[in-house]
Amino acid sequence: MYQVPRTIFSDEHELFRQSVRDFIAREITPNNAAWEKNKQVSRESWRKLGENGFLCMQAPEEYGGMGIDDFRYNAIFIEELGLSSCSGPAIGYPLHSDIVFPYLLHYGTEAAKARYIPGMISGVMIGAIAMTEPGAGSDLQAIRATAEDKGDHYLINGSKTFITNGYLCDVVVVAAKTDPTQGAKGISLFLIDNSMAGFSKGVPFEKVGLHAQDTCELFFEDVKVPKENLLGNVGEGFKYLMTELAQERLIVALAAVSLAESAFLSTVEYVKNRPAFGKMVSDFQNTRFKLAEMGAKLEQGRIYSDQLVMLHNAKKLDGAMASSAKYLMTELQCWVSDECVQLHGGYGYMWEYSVARAFADARVQRIYAGTNEIMKELIARKILQ
């Protein structure tokens, strides 16, 4: 669909893309409708992803990983999931590998890495991250979950909500206050797993969209967490979150533009084959202009996203760049999905049409990983510094 050639991928990347595309066509697309009804993907799908080498590709070889530090492979995986129109998997699978796993890789103790990394690579252990609480969303400094130092372990109490992969997760990165008097400097990060007494989960939420993505509350009641499950240093959790959020927001942006492209491409096919007033809907000037507007903006978005992928590969992506990408691409996704519904007419409001699901799934993208209002604030800070 693009007029400007994409130049960031090699032949090896394109071979990988084809393997991802084949896997999605075989293992994900045929099952997505059932997963949406179940409010979660299958555990089997996670294991198959692991068997095919699609999880935690950057994991070091000593833990059973492939040690791939070229983020273009991660970007291809995210892109192909988005192009499949399976929004739930397009969010949950990358979150495990590219949002949760980096905390373990960058800040975990050797004992924690040895315990959790092999399972995360194989898909036997599903990862989640728990920051948001019922009374603290974008304002992470306001979290109330606590972690009390008991000498040989920490005792964690509190609750988290809106946790992606929450219901299926086996290991979760939890933000908690080790010193409630210190604000951001009192936040630390911990790894909690299903084997720990006092850790429980709510039932998956009934959400507007992303029905195949398991999202729920997590509860911690006197959970004993060994000292080896502290990530990094005490009191530096907020700093780690701010560091890793740049990649998280880039991932959301990459998923957004791909999901928008998927809705656009299905709409192009629809208007070419839908008759109205004695001709096809694609023959009307309004339709053609709308397609031109969306196509041009999607091409801009893809070129922009490709550039940020390369900057991230070179370790040059900063928080403001990632915030710009998250803001722009999620706004684009919501606008494109709305326009596509309109071009479908009444059928665009029917759940059996992928464009209806794309419309419902898109809306939350402007909220999680930091609301778009917060993204604007972060962008403005960089402008005014």
N, C-alpha and C positions, 0 to 999 in steps of 0.2 A: 504493500500500500504506500510505501515511501518513495518520494522522488529523489531525496538526498541519500546516497548510499551510506550504510552503516560500516564503519571501518575498524571498530575496536576488537573484532573477533577474528581468530585464525581458523584454519581448516580443522585443527584439533578441537577448537571450541564448537564448531558446527557439528562435528561428529558426536560430541557430547550432547549437544542440543537434540540431535535426532534420537539418541538413546533415551533422553528424558521424555521427549514427545511420545515415543513408542510406549514407554512405561505408563505414562499418563493415560494414553488411549486404551491400554490393556487393563490397568489396575485401578484407575481412579475414576475416570468419566463414567464407566458403566455402573459404578457403585455409589455415585454421589447422591442420587435421588433417595436411596435407602438410608444413607448416612444422614441426610437432612431430616428424615422422619425419626431417626434414632437420636438426633441431636449430638452426634459424635461420629467420627470416622472409626473404622475398625482397628483393633490392635494388630491384626494381621497385616494391614496396610503399612503400619510402621515397620514391622519386621521385614516386609518385602522391600521397603525403601532402604533399610539397612543392608539387606542382602545384595542390593544393586549398587551400593556405595554412594547413595545420595544424601546421607545424613552426616553432619559434622565433618565435611570433607577436609577441613583444615586441621583436624585432630592429628597430633604427632604420631609417627609410625610406631613408636615404642608402646603406645596404648592400643594399637591395632588400626590406626587411622591411615589416611593416605598422605597427610602432610601437604595438602594443596593450599598454598597461600595466595593464589591468584583469584581475587574476588569475582572475576568475570564468570567463573563456573557457578558460583553461588547466584549471581545475577541471572544467568541463563535458567537455572532451576526455578527461580522466582518468576521469571518472565513466562516460561512455558506453563507453569501452574495458573498464572493469570489468564493466559490466552485460552486455557481450557474452559473458562467460565465457572470453574469450581471454586468459588470464593472462599469457602470454609477451609479446604485443604491449602489454598493459596496463602492463607494467613497462619494456620497452625503448624504446618511442617517447617517453614522457614523460621518461625519463632523459636522452635526447638534448637535448630542448628546455628542460627545466626544472631539470635538475641540472648537466649539462655546460656548456650554452651560457651560463648566468649567469657562470661564471668568465671566459670570454672577453669577455663584454660588460662586466663590472665591472672587470676587472684587465688585460685584454689591451692591447698596444700598438696604435697605429693601423695599423702594418704587418700585425700578426697579424689584426686585425679585417678588414682589407681582403682578406686571403688566405683566411680560413676562413669568415667569416660568410655570404657568398653561397652557398657550397656546403652549409652546414648548413641554410640556409633551404630550398634546393631539394631536399634529400635526397640530393644527389650525394655529400656528405661526411657520414659517420655518426660521431657522437661517443660517447666513452666516458670514464670517469674511473678512474684507477688509484691507489688508496690501499692496499688490502689486500695483504699479502705472505704467503708461506708461514709466516713466524714472527711476523707482526704483523697482527692484525685490529682489534678495538676499540681496542687500545693503539697509536694512530697514532704516538706518540712513539718507538716501538720499530722503526720502519721502518729498513731497511738500504740501500736504493737510494741511490746517491750521485750528486751532480752537481758536477764539478770545474771551476772557472773556468779556462779556457785563454786568456783574453785577449779574443779575438774570438768565442768560443763556449764552451758548456759541454759537458763530456764526461760522459755519463750511463751508469751501469752498475747492474745489478740485475735483479730480476724482481718481477712482481706476479701475484696469483692471484684467482680468483673474479670476473673482470672482466665485468660486464654489457655487452653489445654488443661484447665484446672481439674476437671473431673477424671480425666485419664492419667494425669501426671503421676510419675513415680518419684521424681525429685523436683524440688522447687527452690528457687532463690528467693529468700524472704528478707525484706527490709524491716528492721526493727530498731527501736531506740535503746541503745546501751546506756545513754545518759540523757534523760528527758529534759534536763536543764540547759543543754548545749545547742538546741536547735539543729541545724544541718550537721554540725560537728558531732552530734550525739547519735548519728545514725550508723548502723553497721549492717553488714550483709551475712546471711547464713544459708547453708544448704540443709534442707529438711527433706526426709524421705518417708515413704509409706511405712517403714518398719518402726518408726518412732511413735510411742504411745502418746496419745493426746492430740495427734494430728488427724483431723477429719474434714470431710467435704460436704457441701450442700448439693442438692440436685441441680442438673444443668438448667440454666435460665431459659425462659420462653422469650426469645429475642425477636426483634423486628426482622432481622436478616441474619446472615451467616449461620444458617440453621444446622449445618454439618460441623460447626466448630463448637466444641464443648467449652462452655463458659460457666463458671460457678463461683460460689463463695468458698473460702478456706478458713478453717478454725484451728486455733492453737491454744490448748489448755494444758499448762504446765508441761510443755514438750521439752524433754531433756536432749540438748544438742551437744555432742562432743566438741571440744575445743578445736579439733582438726577440721570441723565443718564451718569455722569462721572463714569468710572470704577476705583475704588481705588483712589490713590492720583495723583494730577497733577504732570507731569514730570516723573512718574514711569512706563509709558506704555511700554517702551522698556524692562525694567526688567521683567514685567509681561509676555511679549511675549516670552522672553528667558526661563522663567520658564515653561510656558505651552507648548512650542514647543517640549519638550521631549516626552510628551504623543502624540502629533500630529505625530511625526516621528515614534513612535512605531506603531501607527495605520496604517500609510502608509506601514510599514514593514509587519504587519500582513495581510493587504489586498494583498500585493504583493506576499507573499508566497502562499496564498490561491488561488489567480487567476492563479499563475503558476501551482499549483497542478491541477486545473481544466483543463487547456490546456493540461497538461501531461496525465491526465486520459482519456480525449477524444481522444488523439493521440494513446494511448495504444489500445483502442477499434478499432480505424481506421486501424492500421497496422495489427491487427489480422484478419481483414475481407477484406483487399484489396489485390486482386491477382496481381501478376507480375511475368513474366517468369516461369509460371507453378507452382508457390507456393505463399504463402502469404508473404507480405512485412515483417511481423514479423519473418519470417524464415531466413532472411539474417543477417549475422553476424554484419554488420554495423548498422542495425536497433537495434539489441539486445544490442550492445555496447552503442549506443546513449541512449537507454532507461535506461540502467544500470547507465550511467553517470548522467542523469537527476534525476533518482530515488534516487541515493545516495546523491546527493547534496540537493535535496528537503528534504530528511529526516534530513540531517544536519541542514538545515534552519529551519525546524519545531521544532526540539529539542532546538535549539538556541533561537527561538522566544518564546517557552514555558517558558524557563528559565527567559527571560526578562519580561514576563507577571508576573511571580511570584515575581521577584525583584520589579516590579512596584507596585504590591499588597502590598509589605512590605515597600513601600515608599523609596526604595533604588536605583531606576533607575535614573542615572544622564544623563546629556546632551550628553556626549561622547558615552555612551552605546547606547542611542537612535539613535545617528548619525551613529554609526556602523551598527545598525540594518537596518536603512533606506537605507544606502549605499549598504550593502551586499544583502538585500532581493530584492531591485528594480533592481540591476544588474542581480541577479539570474532570476527574472521574465522576463526581456528582453531577456536573453540568452535562457531560456527554450522556450519562445514563438517563437523565431527565429528557434530553432532546430525543434520544432513541425511543423512549416510551411514547413520546408524542408522535413520532413518525410511524409507530405501530398502530396508532389509534386505540380502539378499545381492546384489541388483543394484547397491547403492551401492558395492560393491567391484569392479565391472566397469568397465574403462577406457572402454568405449563410452558410459557415462553421464557426463554433465558433472560430476556431483557427486563422482565418484571423482577426476577430475582437479582439481577445486576443492580437495579434501582434500589431495592431494599438493602442489599448488601453494602452498597457504597456509602450510605449515610454515616455509619460509625467511623469511617476512616478519618473524618474531620475532627473526631473526638479523642480516640485513644492515641497513645504514644505522645501525649501532649496535645491539648486542643489547638486548633488553628489560631485562636486568639493568643495563646502562649507563644506559638511559632512567630507571630508578628512581633511580639514583644522582644523575643530573642534576636530577630532580624534587625529590629530597630536599635537594639543595644550595640550591635556591631557597626551599624551606620554611624551612630553618634559617639562612638568611643574616641 
